């Protein structure tokens, strides 16, 4: 995504959501889904007791979708 990262927004619903950058309209949905799958696979190999999420992070989408928790 580069640094500094462009602002992104989430559109859609739980069944079909898209992660789109605001300025260039780049669709980051597939790359982010691939990253998440790889990251989750990596995390399952670690001895974790919990995971900290950053508040107000646009890709978390927890505030408007509490069912994700």
Secondary structure, DSSP 8 states (H G I E B T S, - for coil): --SS---EEEEE-SSSEEEEETTT--B-HHHHHHHHHHHHHHHTTS--S-----TT-TTT-TTT-GGG-
